[in-house]
Amino acid sequence: MGKRTRIINDPSYLVPLLRTFGSRTHKKVFDALLSKWMTKTELDEFMGTDSGRSLQILKKAGLLESQWRVPEAGQKPSKEFHTSYSKVQVNFQCSFEDLSDIIMLTFKPYEEVKDAIEELERLVGEGNNSMSNLTRTLNKNPFYICSVARRSEHLSVMGQRLKLIEGNEENYD
């Protein structure tokens, strides 16, 4: 299968990418899945530790695809994973103020951004999921709101709307 190029037109998408590749473990999982399809069990064995968290992070960043491996007779099928992209093309323009906010939100410890994440999750949970409504309610720009949402494990950005992710949408076992 030919590798694809991820095109980034929104600077807030840097949040999950930088968080993914800011971790040696996540990067090692990404590199392993770049060359071949692997099940979670195979990946755990390769890594020497549980790879579930890395798989979740890669999935949230849009860098992971999965398929069912055809089992041998008498065995049950297992899900295998592979990276979705091997290249990236970045094309966006924003102010340095917005870019600095995005970078700060990316690398701050969770405790320092926890209040902003929980407030956004609460508002979306109450039904306020429109980007224009959220920008007015929080008095923040869309780049900031998307960046906070992309930092959250419970929110997904769907165009001009935010969506709460119910539980763990995919089982990595």
Accessible surface in RSA format (square Angstrom, percent):
REM  Atomic radii and reference values for relative SASA: ProtOr
REM  Chains: A
REM  Algorithm: Lee & Richards
REM  Probe-radius: 1.40
REM  Slices: 20
REM RES _ NUM      All-atoms   Total-Side   Main-Chain    Non-polar    All polar
REM                ABS   REL    ABS   REL    ABS   REL    ABS   REL    ABS   REL
RES MET A   1   153.05  79.3  70.57  46.7  82.49 196.4  53.36  45.4  99.69 132.1
RES GLY A   2    61.24  75.5   0.00   N/A  61.24  75.5  42.12 115.6  19.12  42.8
RES LYS A   3    73.21  35.7  39.39  24.2  33.81  80.5  39.88  35.9  33.33  35.5
RES ARG A   4   112.26  47.1 106.86  54.5   5.40  12.9  57.85  79.1  54.41  33.0
RES THR A   5    57.16  40.7  40.09  40.6  17.07  40.7  22.56  30.3  34.59  52.3
RES ARG A   6    63.71  26.7  63.19  32.2   0.52   1.2   5.93   8.1  57.78  35.0
RES ILE A   7    97.54  55.5  77.99  58.1  19.55  47.1  77.99  56.2  19.55  53.0
RES ILE A   8     3.58   2.0   0.60   0.4   2.97   7.2   3.58   2.6   0.00   0.0
RES ASN A   9   100.06  69.0  79.07  76.4  21.00  50.6  30.85  74.2  69.21  66.9
RES ASP A  10    43.92  30.8  42.01  41.8   1.91   4.5  28.46  67.0  15.47  15.4
RES PRO A  11     2.08   1.5   2.08   1.9   0.00   0.0   2.08   1.7   0.00   0.0
RES SER A  12     0.00   0.0   0.00   0.0   0.00   0.0   0.00   0.0   0.00   0.0
RES TYR A  13    13.76   6.4  13.76   7.8   0.00   0.0  13.76  10.3   0.00   0.0
RES LEU A  14    30.10  16.8  30.10  21.5   0.00   0.0  30.10  21.1   0.00   0.0
RES VAL A  15     0.04   0.0   0.04   0.0   0.00   0.0   0.04   0.0   0.00   0.0
RES PRO A  16     9.66   7.0   6.43   5.9   3.23  11.7   9.63   8.0   0.03   0.2
RES LEU A  17    20.45  11.4  20.21  14.5   0.24   0.6  20.35  14.3   0.10   0.3
RES LEU A  18    61.44  34.2  59.57  42.6   1.87   4.7  60.13  42.2   1.30   3.5
RES ARG A  19    90.80  38.1  78.85  40.2  11.95  28.5  15.02  20.5  75.78  45.9
RES THR A  20     0.00   0.0   0.00   0.0   0.00   0.0   0.00   0.0   0.00   0.0
RES PHE A  21    79.98  40.0  55.83  34.6  24.15  62.8  56.64  34.3  23.34  66.8
RES GLY A  22    60.62  74.8   0.00   N/A  60.62  74.8  25.18  69.1  35.44  79.4
RES SER A  23    29.67  25.1  23.38  31.2   6.29  14.5  21.62  46.0   8.05  11.3
RES ARG A  24   221.81  93.1 209.30 106.7  12.51  29.8  84.72 115.8 137.09  83.1
RES THR A  25    58.50  41.6  55.32  56.1   3.17   7.6  22.51  30.2  35.99  54.4
RES HIS A  26    24.51  13.4  24.51  17.0   0.00   0.0   9.26   9.5  15.25  17.7
RES LYS A  27    87.41  42.6  87.41  53.6   0.00   0.0  61.07  55.0  26.34  28.1
RES LYS A  28    98.27  47.9  94.78  58.2   3.49   8.3  54.49  49.0  43.78  46.6
RES VAL A  29     0.00   0.0   0.00   0.0   0.00   0.0   0.00   0.0   0.00   0.0
RES PHE A  30    22.03  11.0  22.03  13.6   0.00   0.0  22.03  13.4   0.00   0.0
RES ASP A  31    60.09  42.1  51.09  50.9   9.00  21.3  26.27  61.8  33.83  33.7
RES ALA A  32    12.53  11.5   1.86   2.9  10.68  24.3  11.37  16.0   1.17   3.1
RES LEU A  33     0.00   0.0   0.00   0.0   0.00   0.0   0.00   0.0   0.00   0.0
RES LEU A  34    59.65  33.2  54.06  38.7   5.59  14.1  54.06  38.0   5.59  15.0
RES SER A  35    94.55  79.9  58.78  78.5  35.77  82.4  50.96 108.5  43.59  61.1
RES LYS A  36   121.17  59.1 116.56  71.5   4.61  11.0  66.24  59.6  54.93  58.5
RES TRP A  37    65.96  26.5  55.50  26.9  10.46  24.6  40.21  21.4  25.75  41.8
RES MET A  38     9.31   4.8   9.31   6.2   0.00   0.0   8.84   7.5   0.47   0.6
RES THR A  39    11.30   8.0  11.30  11.5   0.00   0.0   8.49  11.4   2.81   4.2
RES LYS A  40    24.78  12.1  23.49  14.4   1.29   3.1  13.06  11.8  11.72  12.5
RES THR A  41   102.14  72.6  98.71 100.1   3.43   8.2  64.76  87.0  37.38  56.5
RES GLU A  42    66.09  37.9  60.64  45.9   5.44  13.0  35.43  68.5  30.66  25.0
RES LEU A  43     0.00   0.0   0.00   0.0   0.00   0.0   0.00   0.0   0.00   0.0
RES ASP A  44    34.72  24.3  32.16  32.0   2.56   6.1  17.15  40.4  17.57  17.5
RES GLU A  45   146.63  84.2 121.37  91.8  25.25  60.1  47.83  92.5  98.79  80.7
RES PHE A  46   107.41  53.7  80.91  50.1  26.50  69.0  90.20  54.7  17.21  49.3
RES MET A  47    25.26  13.1   6.11   4.0  19.15  45.6   6.45   5.5  18.81  24.9
RES GLY A  48    68.49  84.5   0.00   N/A  68.49  84.5  35.15  96.5  33.34  74.7
RES THR A  49    75.59  53.8  61.93  62.8  13.65  32.5  45.47  61.1  30.12  45.5
RES ASP A  50    95.61  67.0  75.34  75.0  20.26  47.9  38.28  90.1  57.33  57.2
RES SER A  51     0.62   0.5   0.00   0.0   0.62   1.4   0.62   1.3   0.00   0.0
RES GLY A  52     9.94  12.3   0.00   N/A   9.94  12.3   9.94  27.3   0.00   0.0
RES ARG A  53   110.19  46.3 105.27  53.7   4.92  11.7  59.98  82.0  50.21  30.4
RES SER A  54     2.03   1.7   1.54   2.1   0.49   1.1   0.00   0.0   2.03   2.8
RES LEU A  55     0.00   0.0   0.00   0.0   0.00   0.0   0.00   0.0   0.00   0.0
RES GLN A  56    62.27  34.8  57.60  42.1   4.66  11.1  16.88  35.9  45.39  34.4
RES ILE A  57    31.01  17.6  29.85  22.2   1.16   2.8  30.29  21.8   0.73   2.0
RES LEU A  58     0.00   0.0   0.00   0.0   0.00   0.0   0.00   0.0   0.00   0.0
RES LYS A  59    89.54  43.7  80.35  49.3   9.20  21.9  45.35  40.8  44.19  47.1
RES LYS A  60    69.35  33.8  38.81  23.8  30.53  72.7  43.17  38.9  26.17  27.9
RES ALA A  61     0.14   0.1   0.00   0.0   0.14   0.3   0.14   0.2   0.00   0.0
RES GLY A  62    29.81  36.8   0.00   N/A  29.81  36.8  25.31  69.5   4.49  10.1
RES LEU A  63     7.00   3.9   7.00   5.0   0.00   0.0   7.00   4.9   0.00   0.0
RES LEU A  64    10.36   5.8   1.16   0.8   9.20  23.1   1.16   0.8   9.20  24.8
RES GLU A  65    39.97  22.9  36.91  27.9   3.06   7.3  18.65  36.1  21.32  17.4
RES SER A  66    41.72  35.3  14.75  19.7  26.97  62.1   1.75   3.7  39.97  56.0
RES GLN A  67    79.11  44.2  71.23  52.1   7.88  18.8  27.33  58.2  51.78  39.3
RES TRP A  68   157.61  63.3 139.42  67.5  18.20  42.7 114.96  61.3  42.66  69.2
RES ARG A  69    75.73  31.8  73.05  37.2   2.67   6.4  38.14  52.1  37.58  22.8
RES VAL A  70   134.46  88.5 114.02 103.2  20.44  49.2 116.40 101.1  18.06  49.0
RES PRO A  71    51.56  37.6  28.77  26.2  22.80  82.9  36.99  30.5  14.58  90.6
RES GLU A  72   142.19  81.6 132.29 100.1   9.90  23.6  51.86 100.3  90.33  73.8
RES ALA A  73   108.31  99.6  69.67 107.5  38.63  87.9  82.53 116.2  25.78  68.3
RES GLY A  74    87.53 107.9   0.00   N/A  87.53 107.9  43.77 120.1  43.75  98.0
RES GLN A  75   121.60  68.0 106.85  78.1  14.75  35.1  22.80  48.5  98.80  74.9
RES LYS A  76   177.04  86.4 160.42  98.4  16.62  39.6 106.44  95.8  70.60  75.2
RES PRO A  77    71.77  52.3  61.83  56.4   9.94  36.1  61.90  51.1   9.87  61.3
RES SER A  78    45.99  38.9  41.29  55.1   4.70  10.8  35.11  74.8  10.88  15.2
RES LYS A  79    40.29  19.7  35.96  22.1   4.34  10.3   6.04   5.4  34.25  36.5
RES GLU A  80    13.46   7.7  13.46  10.2   0.00   0.0   0.00   0.0  13.46  11.0
RES PHE A  81     1.00   0.5   1.00   0.6   0.00   0.0   1.00   0.6   0.00   0.0
RES HIS A  82    12.17   6.6  12.17   8.5   0.00   0.0   4.64   4.8   7.52   8.8
RES THR A  83     0.00   0.0   0.00   0.0   0.00   0.0   0.00   0.0   0.00   0.0
RES SER A  84     7.74   6.5   6.72   9.0   1.01   2.3   2.09   4.5   5.64   7.9
RES TYR A  85    41.46  19.4  40.53  23.1   0.93   2.4  10.90   8.2  30.55  37.7
RES SER A  86    47.83  40.4  15.91  21.2  31.92  73.5  17.66  37.6  30.17  42.3
RES LYS A  87   138.76  67.7 127.70  78.4  11.06  26.3  79.28  71.4  59.48  63.4
RES VAL A  88    85.04  56.0  60.09  54.4  24.94  60.1  60.09  52.2  24.94  67.7
RES GLN A  89    95.95  53.7  91.85  67.1   4.09   9.7  27.25  58.0  68.70  52.1
RES VAL A  90    76.53  50.4  47.33  42.8  29.20  70.4  47.33  41.1  29.20  79.2
RES ASN A  91   100.63  69.4  92.51  89.4   8.12  19.6  11.03  26.5  89.60  86.6
RES PHE A  92    58.78  29.4  22.33  13.8  36.46  94.9  32.08  19.4  26.70  76.4
RES GLN A  93   169.95  95.0 145.10 106.0  24.85  59.2  50.99 108.5 118.97  90.2
RES CYS A  94    35.28  26.7   2.41   2.7  32.87  77.2   8.85  22.4  26.43  28.5
RES SER A  95    57.50  48.6  42.26  56.4  15.24  35.1  49.85 106.2   7.65  10.7
RES PHE A  96   174.78  87.4 168.42 104.3   6.36  16.5 169.00 102.5   5.78  16.5
RES GLU A  97   128.90  74.0 119.69  90.5   9.21  21.9  40.81  78.9  88.09  71.9
RES ASP A  98    21.60  15.1  20.47  20.4   1.13   2.7   0.99   2.3  20.61  20.6
RES LEU A  99    45.39  25.3  45.39  32.5   0.00   0.0  45.39  31.9   0.00   0.0
RES SER A 100    54.92  46.4  50.01  66.7   4.90  11.3  42.31  90.1  12.61  17.7
RES ASP A 101    50.60  35.4  48.95  48.7   1.66   3.9   4.80  11.3  45.80  45.7
RES ILE A 102     0.37   0.2   0.37   0.3   0.00   0.0   0.37   0.3   0.00   0.0
RES ILE A 103    72.76  41.4  72.69  54.2   0.07   0.2  72.69  52.3   0.07   0.2
RES MET A 104   103.97  53.8 101.50  67.2   2.47   5.9  69.62  59.2  34.35  45.5
RES LEU A 105    10.38   5.8  10.31   7.4   0.07   0.2  10.31   7.2   0.07   0.2
RES THR A 106     0.00   0.0   0.00   0.0   0.00   0.0   0.00   0.0   0.00   0.0
RES PHE A 107   116.41  58.2  91.46  56.6  24.95  64.9  93.46  56.7  22.95  65.7
RES LYS A 108    66.99  32.7  62.73  38.5   4.26  10.1  17.08  15.4  49.91  53.2
RES PRO A 109    80.58  58.7  69.21  63.1  11.37  41.3  80.58  66.5   0.00   0.0
RES TYR A 110   103.64  48.4  97.78  55.6   5.86  15.3  78.53  59.0  25.11  31.0
RES GLU A 111   128.62  73.8 109.91  83.2  18.71  44.5  60.64 117.3  67.99  55.5
RES GLU A 112   110.76  63.6  78.71  59.5  32.05  76.3  36.47  70.6  74.28  60.7
RES VAL A 113     4.92   3.2   2.90   2.6   2.02   4.9   4.92   4.3   0.00   0.0
RES LYS A 114    70.48  34.4  70.48  43.2   0.00   0.0  20.57  18.5  49.91  53.2
RES ASP A 115   114.85  80.4 108.40 107.9   6.45  15.2  39.02  91.8  75.82  75.6
RES ALA A 116    32.04  29.5  18.29  28.2  13.75  31.3  27.21  38.3   4.83  12.8
RES ILE A 117     2.11   1.2   2.11   1.6   0.00   0.0   2.11   1.5   0.00   0.0
RES GLU A 118    76.53  43.9  71.27  53.9   5.26  12.5  28.82  55.7  47.71  39.0
RES GLU A 119    62.19  35.7  59.16  44.8   3.02   7.2  25.61  49.5  36.57  29.9
RES LEU A 120     1.61   0.9   1.59   1.1   0.02   0.1   1.59   1.1   0.02   0.1
RES GLU A 121    31.25  17.9  28.49  21.6   2.75   6.6   9.51  18.4  21.73  17.7
RES ARG A 122   115.30  48.4 104.28  53.2  11.02  26.2  69.95  95.6  45.35  27.5
RES LEU A 123    12.82   7.1  12.82   9.2   0.00   0.0  12.82   9.0   0.00   0.0
RES VAL A 124    11.25   7.4   3.58   3.2   7.67  18.5   3.58   3.1   7.67  20.8
RES GLY A 125    46.86  57.8   0.00   N/A  46.86  57.8  14.16  38.9  32.69  73.2
RES GLU A 126   118.65  68.1  78.26  59.2  40.39  96.2  47.66  92.2  70.98  58.0
RES GLY A 127    53.77  66.3   0.00   N/A  53.77  66.3  32.61  89.5  21.16  47.4
RES ASN A 128    32.84  22.6  25.93  25.1   6.92  16.7  21.05  50.7  11.79  11.4
RES ASN A 129    50.48  34.8  49.93  48.3   0.55   1.3   0.53   1.3  49.95  48.3
RES SER A 130    19.86  16.8  19.80  26.4   0.06   0.1   7.41  15.8  12.45  17.4
RES MET A 131     5.67   2.9   5.67   3.8   0.00   0.0   5.67   4.8   0.00   0.0
RES SER A 132    59.89  50.6  53.14  70.9   6.74  15.5  40.37  86.0  19.52  27.3
RES ASN A 133    62.28  43.0  60.98  58.9   1.30   3.1   8.56  20.6  53.72  51.9
RES LEU A 134     0.00   0.0   0.00   0.0   0.00   0.0   0.00   0.0   0.00   0.0
RES THR A 135    26.60  18.9  22.18  22.5   4.41  10.5  11.93  16.0  14.66  22.2
RES ARG A 136   166.53  69.9 140.67  71.7  25.86  61.6  78.39 107.1  88.14  53.4
RES THR A 137    77.50  55.1  43.80  44.4  33.70  80.3  38.38  51.6  39.12  59.1
RES LEU A 138    43.43  24.2  28.18  20.2  15.25  38.3  31.33  22.0  12.10  32.6
RES ASN A 139   134.76  92.9 117.03 113.1  17.73  42.7  26.97  64.9 107.80 104.2
RES LYS A 140    97.05  47.3  86.19  52.9  10.86  25.9  41.55  37.4  55.49  59.1
RES ASN A 141    57.58  39.7  48.11  46.5   9.47  22.8  30.64  73.7  26.94  26.0
RES PRO A 142    68.13  49.7  67.82  61.8   0.31   1.1  68.13  56.2   0.00   0.0
RES PHE A 143    59.22  29.6  59.18  36.7   0.05   0.1  59.18  35.9   0.05   0.1
RES TYR A 144    42.39  19.8  41.54  23.6   0.85   2.2  24.11  18.1  18.28  22.5
RES ILE A 145     0.43   0.2   0.43   0.3   0.00   0.0   0.43   0.3   0.00   0.0
RES CYS A 146    11.00   8.3  11.00  12.3   0.00   0.0   0.23   0.6  10.77  11.6
RES SER A 147     0.00   0.0   0.00   0.0   0.00   0.0   0.00   0.0   0.00   0.0
RES VAL A 148     2.35   1.5   2.27   2.1   0.08   0.2   2.35   2.0   0.00   0.0
RES ALA A 149     0.00   0.0   0.00   0.0   0.00   0.0   0.00   0.0   0.00   0.0
RES ARG A 150    46.76  19.6  41.24  21.0   5.52  13.1   4.65   6.4  42.11  25.5
RES ARG A 151    21.34   9.0   6.67   3.4  14.67  34.9   0.86   1.2  20.48  12.4
RES SER A 152     2.12   1.8   0.00   0.0   2.12   4.9   2.02   4.3   0.10   0.1
RES GLU A 153    97.34  55.9  81.13  61.4  16.20  38.6  33.49  64.8  63.85  52.1
RES HIS A 154    94.35  51.6  94.27  65.5   0.08   0.2  57.82  59.6  36.54  42.5
RES LEU A 155     0.00   0.0   0.00   0.0   0.00   0.0   0.00   0.0   0.00   0.0
RES SER A 156    28.58  24.1  26.35  35.2   2.22   5.1   8.46  18.0  20.12  28.2
RES VAL A 157    27.90  18.4   5.94   5.4  21.95  52.9   5.94   5.2  21.95  59.5
RES MET A 158   102.58  53.1  85.87  56.8  16.71  39.8  84.18  71.6  18.40  24.4
RES GLY A 159    59.60  73.5   0.00   N/A  59.60  73.5  42.04 115.4  17.56  39.3
RES GLN A 160   132.99  74.4 126.93  92.8   6.07  14.4  59.62 126.9  73.37  55.6
RES ARG A 161   127.54  53.6 127.54  65.0   0.00   0.0  43.08  58.9  84.46  51.2
RES LEU A 162     1.44   0.8   0.00   0.0   1.44   3.6   0.00   0.0   1.44   3.9
RES LYS A 163    94.32  46.0  90.71  55.7   3.62   8.6  55.99  50.4  38.34  40.8
RES LEU A 164    52.89  29.5  46.06  33.0   6.83  17.2  46.06  32.3   6.83  18.4
RES ILE A 165    32.88  18.7  27.64  20.6   5.24  12.6  27.64  19.9   5.24  14.2
RES GLU A 166   134.14  77.0 123.04  93.1  11.10  26.4  63.22 122.3  70.91  57.9
RES GLY A 167    65.40  80.7   0.00   N/A  65.40  80.7  44.80 122.9  20.61  46.2
RES ASN A 168    96.16  66.3  59.80  57.8  36.36  87.5  34.73  83.6  61.43  59.4
RES GLU A 169   117.75  67.6  76.70  58.0  41.05  97.7  37.71  72.9  80.04  65.3
RES GLU A 170    24.43  14.0  19.97  15.1   4.46  10.6  15.70  30.4   8.73   7.1
RES ASN A 171   103.84  71.6  91.65  88.6  12.18  29.3  36.65  88.2  67.19  64.9
RES TYR A 172    15.25   7.1  11.21   6.4   4.04  10.5   7.07   5.3   8.18  10.1
RES ASP A 173   134.17  94.0  86.51  86.1  47.66 112.7  55.97 131.7  78.20  78.0
END  Absolute sums over single chains surface
CHAIN  1 A    10254.4       8174.2       2080.1       5367.1       4887.3
END  Absolute sums over all chains
TOTAL         10254.4       8174.2       2080.1       5367.1       4887.3
